Amino acid sequence: MSNPVSSLAPAIAGYIAAANARDSSAATRFFAENANVFDEGHHRVGTQAIAQWMEDTARRYQPRVEVLDVQQRTGRVLVHNLISGTFPGSPLELRYTFRLDEQGKISRLDISV
């Protein structure tokens, strides 16, 4: 069976690895300067806000992302994940929808159930 992570764009694979290492400064290098993240009903814009969101999430939930499946769509990459951590209902399956810019950096990330 092939590893779904191997089919990810470098920025997405790098973000997930950095998130699992709880390294928000490394993770933000994979985002465009004016990137958008939508998670838990909140919208964050820019790498500084994204780094803060990652640090808050890591502190509250200690999440670990396991990629289950990857689907390439026009302009988007859908990543189906199993997220485990210290939150009610763990583990939980979530879908990350990524958009990349012309430089291959993450310009948008939507996290949904």
C-alpha positions in Angstrom: 0.0 0.0 0.0 1.4 3.4 -1.0 2.0 6.1 1.6 -0.5 9.0 0.9 2.0 11.5 2.3 4.4 10.8 -0.6 1.8 12.3 -3.0 1.6 15.6 -1.1 3.1 18.9 -2.4 6.3 19.7 -0.5 4.6 22.7 1.4 1.7 20.5 2.6 4.0 17.6 3.7 6.3 20.1 5.4 3.4 21.8 7.2 2.1 18.5 8.5 5.5 17.3 9.7 6.2 20.7 11.4 2.7 20.6 13.0 3.3 17.1 14.4 6.7 18.3 15.7 4.8 21.3 17.3 7.2 23.6 15.5 5.0 26.6 14.5 7.9 28.7 13.3 8.9 25.9 10.9 5.3 25.3 9.9 4.7 29.0 8.9 7.5 28.9 6.4 5.2 26.7 4.2 2.5 29.4 4.2 2.3 32.5 1.9 2.7 35.8 3.8 -1.0 36.6 3.5 -2.3 33.0 3.9 -5.8 32.3 5.3 -6.7 29.5 7.8 -10.2 28.6 8.7 -10.6 26.3 11.8 -13.2 25.9 14.5 -15.2 28.8 13.1 -12.3 31.2 13.2 -10.5 32.9 10.4 -6.8 33.8 10.7 -4.8 35.8 8.1 -1.1 36.1 7.8 1.8 33.9 9.1 1.9 35.6 12.5 -1.8 34.8 13.2 -1.3 31.3 11.9 1.7 30.7 14.2 -0.4 31.9 17.2 -3.2 29.6 16.2 -0.8 26.6 15.9 0.7 27.4 19.3 -2.7 27.7 20.9 -4.0 24.5 19.3 -0.8 22.6 20.3 -1.1 23.8 23.9 -4.8 23.0 24.2 -5.0 19.7 22.3 -1.5 18.2 21.6 -2.8 17.2 18.2 -1.1 14.6 16.0 -2.0 14.4 12.3 -2.1 11.1 10.4 -2.8 11.4 6.7 -5.3 8.8 5.5 -6.0 9.9 1.9 -5.1 12.6 -0.6 -7.2 13.9 -3.5 -6.0 16.4 -6.0 -8.7 18.7 -7.3 -8.5 21.7 -9.6 -6.8 24.3 -7.6 -7.2 22.4 -4.3 -5.7 19.5 -2.5 -8.0 17.6 -0.1 -6.3 15.7 2.7 -8.3 13.3 4.8 -6.7 13.0 8.3 -7.0 11.2 11.5 -6.3 13.7 14.3 -5.6 12.4 17.8 -4.9 14.5 20.9 -6.3 15.7 24.2 -9.7 16.8 23.0 -13.2 15.3 23.3 -13.9 12.6 20.7 -10.2 11.9 20.0 -9.3 10.5 17.5 -11.3 12.5 15.0 -11.3 12.4 11.2 -10.9 15.9 9.7 -10.6 17.1 6.1 -7.9 19.7 5.3 -8.5 21.6 2.1 -5.4 23.3 0.9 -4.9 25.9 -1.9 -1.3 26.7 -3.0 0.0 29.8 -4.6 2.2 30.1 -7.7 5.3 29.6 -5.5 3.9 26.4 -4.1 3.2 27.9 -0.7 0.0 27.3 1.2 -2.3 30.3 0.5 -5.4 28.8 2.2 -6.2 26.0 4.6 -9.8 25.1 5.5 -10.2 22.5 8.3 -13.6 20.7 8.5 -15.3 17.6 9.7 
